[in-house]
Amino acid sequence: MKKFMKRLLVIVPLILLVLAIVFFFWAKASYEPTQEALEYLEESNESELTFGSQHADKGIIFYQGGKVEEEAYAYLAHQLAEEGYFVVIPRLTLNLAILDGDKASEMISKYDDVGRWYIGGHSLGGAVASSFAIEHPDKIQGLFFLAAYPIEDMSERSIPTLTIYGEDDGVAVLSDQKEKEELLSSSAEIHIIEGGNHANYGMYGEQKGDNPGSLTSDQQIKETVQTITTWIEE
C-alpha cells in the first residue's frame, strides 16, 4: 500500500504536468487576424487594443472568441468607434476569456473619463462577459452577445441585453441558441443575421466546424455594428 501511494504521489503530478502542457499548446494554436483586419488597428499595447476617443460618453468592452487573437476584431471595433464609442479589447491570457473574466474592471478603472460602459463578446467571450455583467451590475449599462448566451440564468434580471445570432452558424447552431433564450434577461432583444455564420464577427478566416455563410465578414460586421448601435441608442 505504501509503495502504491508513493507511486501515486509521483504519477499524479506528472499527469497534471502533461495535461497542463497539452492545454498550453492547444490554447496557443489560435486563430490569427487576416491582413485586412490588421489594417484597422488603432492604439495597441501589452494590455489592450483601443479604438476611438478615450473621452467618449459611452464605452464598449469586448471579449474575443476562444483562441481568437484580439486583432481579428479590429474592424468590428473600428466600425463601432466610427459610431462615436470608445472601444477596448483587453488582451486575455492564452486568448481565453475564461482565464481573465474580470479584465473589464481594469479597463473601466483605467479609462475613467467614459461615462457609461457596455460589455459584450463573441462566443466564449460573450458568455464570460455575461458573468462580469452579473457580478458588476453597477458598472455596466448593457450586455451583448455575438453567437453566445449567458453563463448562468439571467431571466430574473433586468439588465438590457442584446443577442445576435448567425442564421448559418455551424458552431453555435441556431437551434441550440434558441433553446438558451430562456436564460436571457427580462429585457432582452434578439437579432438574427440572415446568412451569417460564426467566424465572420471577426476577420480570421474559416473556423473549424463552421458553415460558410452567404455574407462576407465585412457585411456581417456592418450589420452587427448597426444592430448594436441601434440597441444602445434606443
C-alpha positions as CSV (number, residue, x, y, z in Angstrom):
1,M,0.0,0.0,0.0
2,K,2.8,2.4,0.9
3,K,4.6,1.6,-2.4
4,F,1.3,2.3,-4.3
5,M,0.9,5.6,-2.5
6,K,4.5,6.6,-3.3
7,R,3.9,5.8,-6.9
8,L,0.7,7.7,-6.9
9,L,2.4,10.8,-5.5
10,V,4.8,10.7,-8.4
11,I,2.4,9.8,-11.2
12,V,-0.4,12.3,-10.4
13,P,1.9,15.4,-10.6
14,L,3.3,14.0,-13.9
15,I,-0.2,13.5,-15.3
16,L,-1.2,17.0,-14.3
17,L,2.0,18.4,-15.9
18,V,1.4,16.6,-19.1
19,L,-2.3,17.9,-19.2
20,A,-1.1,21.4,-18.5
21,I,1.4,21.2,-21.4
22,V,-1.2,19.8,-23.7
23,F,-3.6,22.6,-22.7
24,F,-1.0,25.3,-23.2
25,F,-0.2,24.2,-26.8
26,W,-3.8,23.7,-27.6
27,A,-4.6,27.2,-26.5
28,K,-1.6,28.6,-28.3
29,A,-2.9,27.3,-31.6
30,S,-5.0,30.4,-32.1
31,Y,-6.9,31.9,-35.0
32,E,-4.8,34.8,-36.4
33,P,-6.2,38.0,-37.8
34,T,-6.3,38.5,-41.6
35,Q,-4.2,41.2,-43.2
36,E,-7.4,43.2,-43.8
37,A,-8.1,43.2,-40.0
38,L,-4.6,44.5,-39.2
39,E,-5.2,47.5,-41.4
40,Y,-7.8,48.8,-38.9
41,L,-5.7,48.6,-35.8
42,E,-5.5,52.0,-33.9
43,E,-3.9,52.0,-30.5
44,S,-2.2,48.8,-29.1
45,N,-0.2,48.0,-26.0
46,E,0.6,45.0,-23.9
47,S,-2.7,45.2,-22.0
48,E,-5.4,46.1,-24.6
49,L,-6.3,47.4,-28.1
50,T,-8.3,50.7,-28.1
51,F,-10.3,52.4,-30.7
52,G,-11.9,55.9,-30.8
53,S,-11.7,58.7,-28.2
54,Q,-11.0,57.9,-24.5
55,H,-13.3,60.8,-23.6
56,A,-16.3,59.4,-25.4
57,D,-19.5,59.4,-23.3
58,K,-20.1,55.7,-24.0
59,G,-17.6,52.9,-24.0
60,I,-17.6,49.2,-25.1
61,I,-15.5,46.4,-23.7
62,F,-15.2,43.4,-26.0
63,Y,-14.1,39.9,-25.1
64,Q,-12.9,37.9,-28.1
65,G,-13.9,34.3,-29.0
66,G,-11.9,31.4,-27.6
67,K,-8.5,31.1,-29.2
68,V,-9.0,34.0,-31.5
69,E,-6.4,36.8,-31.4
70,E,-7.7,40.2,-30.3
71,E,-6.6,41.9,-33.6
72,A,-9.1,39.8,-35.5
73,Y,-11.8,42.1,-34.2
74,A,-10.1,45.3,-35.2
75,Y,-12.6,46.0,-38.0
76,L,-15.6,45.4,-35.7
77,A,-14.1,47.7,-33.1
78,H,-13.1,50.4,-35.6
79,Q,-16.6,50.4,-37.0
80,L,-18.1,50.9,-33.5
81,A,-15.6,53.7,-32.8
82,E,-16.8,55.4,-36.0
83,E,-20.3,55.5,-34.4
84,G,-18.8,57.5,-31.5
85,Y,-18.0,54.8,-28.9
86,F,-14.7,54.2,-27.2
87,V,-13.9,50.5,-27.7
88,V,-11.5,48.4,-25.6
89,I,-10.4,44.9,-26.4
90,P,-8.4,43.6,-23.5
91,R,-5.5,41.2,-24.1
92,L,-6.6,37.9,-22.4
93,T,-4.4,35.1,-21.2
94,L,-4.0,32.5,-24.0
95,N,-6.8,34.2,-25.9
96,L,-9.3,32.7,-23.5
97,A,-11.8,35.0,-21.7
98,I,-12.5,32.4,-19.1
99,L,-9.0,32.9,-17.7
100,D,-9.4,36.7,-17.4
101,G,-13.0,37.3,-16.8
102,D,-12.6,40.3,-14.6
103,K,-10.3,42.2,-17.0
104,A,-13.1,44.6,-17.7
105,S,-12.7,46.1,-14.2
106,E,-9.2,47.1,-15.0
107,M,-10.3,48.8,-18.2
108,I,-13.1,50.7,-16.5
109,S,-10.7,52.0,-13.9
110,K,-8.1,52.9,-16.4
111,Y,-10.4,54.8,-18.7
112,D,-12.5,56.6,-16.1
113,D,-13.5,59.5,-18.4
114,V,-16.0,57.3,-20.1
115,G,-19.4,57.8,-18.5
116,R,-21.3,54.7,-19.4
117,W,-20.0,51.2,-20.2
118,Y,-21.4,48.3,-22.2
119,I,-19.8,44.9,-22.4
120,G,-20.1,42.1,-24.9
121,G,-18.2,39.3,-26.6
122,H,-18.1,36.7,-29.3
123,S,-18.8,33.0,-28.5
124,L,-16.9,32.1,-25.2
125,G,-16.1,35.8,-24.8
126,G,-19.8,36.6,-24.7
127,A,-20.5,34.0,-22.1
128,V,-17.7,35.3,-19.9
129,A,-18.9,38.9,-20.4
130,S,-22.3,37.9,-19.0
131,S,-20.6,36.7,-15.9
132,F,-18.9,40.1,-15.4
133,A,-22.2,42.0,-16.0
134,I,-24.0,39.8,-13.5
135,E,-21.3,40.3,-10.9
136,H,-20.9,44.1,-11.5
137,P,-24.4,45.5,-12.4
138,D,-23.3,48.9,-11.1
139,K,-20.6,49.2,-13.7
140,I,-22.4,48.0,-16.8
141,Q,-25.3,49.7,-18.7
142,G,-25.9,46.8,-21.1
143,L,-24.6,43.4,-22.3
144,F,-24.5,42.0,-25.8
145,F,-23.8,38.5,-27.2
146,L,-22.4,37.5,-30.6
147,A,-23.1,33.8,-31.1
148,A,-23.2,33.3,-27.4
149,Y,-25.6,33.0,-24.4
150,P,-25.4,33.7,-20.7
151,I,-23.1,31.6,-18.5
152,E,-26.0,31.4,-16.0
153,D,-29.7,32.2,-15.7
154,M,-30.4,35.9,-16.2
155,S,-34.2,35.6,-16.6
156,E,-34.9,37.4,-13.3
157,R,-32.5,40.2,-14.0
158,S,-33.5,43.4,-16.0
159,I,-30.1,44.3,-17.4
160,P,-30.5,45.5,-21.0
161,T,-29.3,42.6,-23.2
162,L,-28.8,42.1,-27.0
163,T,-28.3,38.7,-28.6
164,I,-27.1,38.4,-32.2
165,Y,-27.3,35.1,-34.0
166,G,-26.0,34.0,-37.4
167,E,-28.6,32.0,-39.3
168,D,-25.9,29.7,-40.8
169,D,-23.7,29.4,-37.7
170,G,-22.2,25.9,-37.6
171,V,-20.5,26.3,-34.2
172,A,-23.2,28.0,-32.1
173,V,-26.0,26.4,-34.0
174,L,-29.2,28.5,-34.3
175,S,-31.5,25.8,-32.9
176,D,-29.2,25.4,-29.8
177,Q,-29.1,29.2,-29.4
178,K,-32.9,29.4,-29.5
179,E,-33.1,26.8,-26.7
180,K,-30.9,29.0,-24.5
181,E,-33.2,32.1,-24.9
182,E,-34.9,31.3,-21.6
183,L,-31.6,32.2,-19.9
184,L,-31.7,35.8,-21.2
185,S,-32.7,38.8,-19.1
186,S,-36.2,40.1,-18.9
187,S,-35.3,43.0,-21.2
188,A,-33.5,41.0,-23.9
189,E,-33.6,41.8,-27.6
190,I,-32.8,39.2,-30.3
191,H,-31.5,39.8,-33.8
192,I,-30.8,37.1,-36.4
193,I,-28.4,37.8,-39.2
194,E,-29.6,36.1,-42.4
195,G,-26.7,34.3,-44.0
196,G,-24.4,35.0,-41.0
197,N,-22.1,32.3,-39.7
198,H,-19.8,32.0,-36.6
199,A,-16.4,33.3,-37.7
200,N,-17.5,36.4,-39.6
201,Y,-17.9,38.6,-36.5
202,G,-14.2,38.8,-36.7
203,M,-11.7,38.6,-39.5
204,Y,-9.6,35.5,-39.0
205,G,-10.7,33.2,-41.9
206,E,-12.6,29.9,-41.6
207,Q,-13.3,28.3,-38.2
208,K,-13.4,24.6,-37.7
209,G,-16.9,23.2,-37.6
210,D,-18.4,26.4,-39.0
211,N,-20.6,26.8,-42.1
212,P,-19.6,29.1,-45.0
213,G,-22.5,31.5,-44.7
214,S,-23.6,33.7,-47.5
215,L,-22.2,37.0,-46.2
216,T,-18.6,38.3,-46.2
217,S,-17.1,39.2,-42.8
218,D,-17.4,42.9,-43.8
219,Q,-21.1,42.5,-44.5
220,Q,-21.8,40.6,-41.3
221,I,-19.8,43.0,-39.1
222,K,-21.6,46.0,-40.6
223,E,-25.0,44.5,-39.8
224,T,-23.7,43.7,-36.3
225,V,-22.4,47.2,-35.7
226,Q,-25.7,48.7,-36.9
227,T,-27.7,46.4,-34.6
228,I,-25.5,47.2,-31.6
229,T,-25.7,50.9,-32.2
230,T,-29.4,50.9,-32.6
231,W,-29.8,48.9,-29.4
232,I,-27.5,51.2,-27.4
233,E,-29.2,54.4,-28.6
234,E,-32.8,53.3,-28.1
